[in-house]
Amino acid sequence: MNTKPIIIVAGEPNSIFFEIFFKALKYQKYKSPLILIGSIKILNLQIKKLKTKQKIKLLDISRIENYNLNNRSINLINVDYDQNKAFKKITNKSNLYIENCFKVAFKLINMKYTDKFINGPISKTTFLDKKILGITEYISNKFFVKKNAMLIYNKDLSVCPLTTHLPLKLVIKSINKKNIFEKVYLINEFYKKNFNKKPKIGVLGLNPHCESSDKFNEDQKIIKPAIHQLKISGYKISGPYPADTIFLRKNRIKFDVILGMYHDQVLTPIKTLFEYDAINITLGLPFIRISPDHGPNTQMLGKNLSNPLSLIKAILFLEKN
């Protein structure tokens, strides 16, 4: 068992993250030390609000190598954030705080202290301000990684969107052989490294039933030739398949991963099938980055009813890999 510490950026302070983190700690005793990066003030406010008992061990990043860590207390690197209530409405006030939390995490990764990283949910609307597509791209940019992929992972079936948070009207412009080759390569490398296997990849078409009334059919002109070239190169890949039937049980059991053309084409069915039993892994980074497969969930703040399963799965995955 690899017991490298797992560093966890708490993310948006006005989210359900601390709630699910407290629940994840109760789930079982993790062998890897968990190091939380976030505000001690917000943490204490939410401990009180959620009526839970937690011990906190404050860590000094300059002495991080000297600590003998366990999970009997919350191991916390404090990042200051001024808020006087446990929960408030999400605004761009938290942007600098979130960025500072990421900076601490990236420093630990660059120090080679660990290569295992989780971040809590973040509001893309406020934090990224439409300048970057998503947190996948934000983190990739920080490490000068140009080729990345979003893999929503479940042990029975994973999905990967060719495009992430693009508006639908822009998706078509990003469907090309180069993008398909890059995503398939990253998926294949991830499965070889972590599971010692070549994954069976099914590729979806763009158009309904892979047909188009337009003169140019992306499924026939771009996607099908790309799959053919990848198959010749030795990848276990097939398609294009119609998106409306690929997730039927008799079809989906044939694959380890389904590569879709756009975000909701694959994320809607995977969340319907597995709900919280999936994690968001960024492929292409020099370390393993995972986030729970859900957002801040502001409608559930303070209710203590949120499901911690995706975070638990993220921690367990990092313990095994």
N, C-alpha and C positions, 0 to 999 in steps of 0.2 A: 504493500500500500504506500503510495506516494503521499507524504504528509506535509508537503509544501503549504505554507499559509495561503488562504483564499482571501483576496482583498475585495471589499464590497463597498462601492460608492452608493450612498443611500439615495441619491437622486433628488427629485422634487420634494422639498420638505412638506408640502401640503398634498400628501398622497397617502396611499394605504401601505407604503413600504414598511415602515417600522412595525405596523400591526402584523403583517405577514412574516416579518423577520422574527418577532417575538414567538409567533406560533411555530416557525421553522425550528427554533432553538428547542422547543418542547418536544418536537417530533422524535428526535433521537439524538444520541451523542455522536457528533461528528469527530472523526479522527484528525482531520485537518483543522488547524487553528483558523478561526474566522476573524478578520480584522475589518472593522466597520469604519468608514470614513464619512463623517457628517457632523452635525451640530449637537453638542452636548445639551445645549439649552432646549432645542426642539425635542431631542430624545427624552429628556426629563419631563417636559410638558406632556408628551404623548404617553409616557409611562403612567403618569398620573391620570390622564384623561381615560386611558384604556384599562385602568385599574389592574395593572400587572406589576409584579415585583421583579426587578432586574438589578443586578450589580454591574457597575461600570468600572473598567480598568483603563485609565487614561494612558496612552502611549505617546512617547516622544519619538518622532520620525528620525531624529539624529542618533537615537540609541536603539533603533529597531532591531538590529542584529543581536542585541544583548538580552532581549526578553526571552524567557521560557514561557511560552504561551499555551494556554488551554482554553476551553470554552465554558469554564465555570462562571466567568464574568463576560460581559460584552467588552471585547478589546476595541477601544475607540481611539482613533486619531481625530481630534477635534478640529473642525473648521467653523469659525465664528459665523453666526447668522442671527440677526436681531429681529426677533418676533416674540410678542408677548402672549400669544395664544397658541394652543396646540395645533389648531387648523385655521387657515384663512383661505380666501380665494386665490387661485394661482394667478400670478402676474409676473412681469419681467423683473420684479425685484429680486427674485431668487436666481437670476441668470449668473451673476458674478459668483455667488456661493457655489452653484453647481459646477461652474468652470474651475473654481479653486479646489473643489473635491476631486475633480478629474486630474488636475495637476499633481496632487499628492499621489494619486494612484499611478499615474504615468511615471512619476519619479521612482516609485518603488519597483515598477517593472523595468525601467531603464537601469536601475541599480542591480538587476538580476536577482532581486530578493525573492521574487516569485514570478510565475508566468500564468497565474490563475486569477481571473478577474470577472467579477459580476457587477453590473450596475442596476440600481433600482429604476423604476419607471420615471420617465421625464416627459414633460409636455413639449412636443416638437414645435407646436405653434408659437409658444413664448420663447423657449430657449434658442431655437434655431432661426426664428424670425424669417422663414422662407429663404434663407441664404444657403442652407445645406439641406439635402433631401431627408436625412434621418441620422440617428445616432450611429448607425453602421458606418455611414460616410464620414461623420464627424470624427470618430475615433480613427478610422483609416487615414484620414488626412493628417492627423497628429503624428502618425508614424510613417508618413510618406508612402502609404500603400495605395496603389492605383487600382489593383485588381482585387475586388472583394466580392463576397456573396452573403446573402442572408439565408441561413438554413434554419427552418423551423423544424426542430428535431424531436422525433418520438422513436423509440426503439423498434416499433412495428412499421412505421411509415413516416418519412420526412418530406418536406416540400421546400422548394426554392423558387422565388420569383425572379425572372430575368431582369425585371425593372422593379424598383422598390416603391418609393412614395411619389412617383410621377403622376401628374394628372393624366387621365385616360387619353386626352387628345394628343399628348406627347409620347405615348407609349410606342406607337408605330415607328417613330423615328429612331427608336433605340433597338428595334428588332433587326439584328444583323448577325451574320455568321461569327464575327469576332466576339461578340458578347456571349453567344451560345457556347463557343469553344472555351472561353474563359470560365464561365460558370461550371461547365461540365468538368473541366480540369480541376478546379478547386474542390468540387464535390468528391471527385474520385480520389484526390490526394487526402482529403479529410478521412474518408472511410478506410483507405489503406493504412494511414498512420494510426488511427484510433481503434480500428476493428480488424485490421489485417485482411481486408477483403476488397474486391472490386464491386462497387454497388451496381445494382440493376436500376437503370434510370429510364423512366418514361417521360417523354416530352409532349407537352400539350400544343395544340394549334392555337392560333390567334382568333380565327373566325368561327362562328357557330358551325358545328359539324365539319370543321376544317374546309369549309366551302366559302366562296366569295362571289357575289354578283358583280363585283368590280373587275375591271380588266386585269388588275394586278393582284394575284393571290399570294400573300406572304407565306402561307403554309406550303405551297408547292414551289415557290421561287426561292425562298430563304431557308425555312425551317427544315424541310425534307432533305435538301442537299447537304445541309450542315450535319444532320443526323447520319446521313450516308457516309460522309467523310470521317466522322468520329467512329463509326462502326468499323470502317476499314482500318482505323488507327488502333483498334483493339479495345475500345470502350464497350461495356455492356449497355447498349442504349437502343431505344426504338421509339417510333412515333412518326409523324405527329398524331396524337389521339384527340378526339373531341372531349372538351372539358366537362360536358354534361353527363358522361358515362364512365369516365376513368376512375371515379371514386366509389363506384359500386364494388361491393366486397370481392366478387369474383375477378374483377379487374385489378383492384389496388393491391391484392396480395401477391401479384407478380413482380412488384417493385419495392426497392428500398427507398427510392427518392422519386418524386414527381417534380419535374421542372416546368413551371408555368410561365406565361408571357408577361403577366402583370400581377400586382400585389393580391387583390381580392380573388383572383381566379383560383389561387391555391390556399390562401389563408382562411377564406370563408369555410371551405370544406374541412380543412385540418382542425380548425377550432370547433366545428360542429361535431367531428368525430371524437376528438380527444379532450375538448374543453381545456382545462388547466394542465393536462398531462402532456405538456410540450414546452420546449425552451428555445429561445432565439440565440443562435450561435453565429458569430461573424467569422466567415472563412477568409483566409488570406493574410491574417495578422501574424506577427511573430510570437504570439501568445494566445491563450484561449480566452475569448471574451464571450460572456453569456449574459443575457438579461431574461427575467421572467417574461413570458409571452402575454403580457397585458400592459395597460397604461396606468396612469395615476388613480383612475377610478374615483373621481371626486364625489360621486353620488353616494359612496359608501364610507366617507370619512367619519371616523369616530364611532361607527356602529359595531365594530368588532365582529363583523360577519364575513370578512373577505377570506377567500380560499388561498392558502399558502402553498398549494401543491407545486406550482411551476417553480417557485423559488427553491423548494425542497429538492426538486428534480435537478435544478441547476447545481446546487451544492453537491449532490450525490454524483452527478456526472463528473464534476471536477475532481472529486475524491478518487474516482476510478481511472481517470485519464491524465 
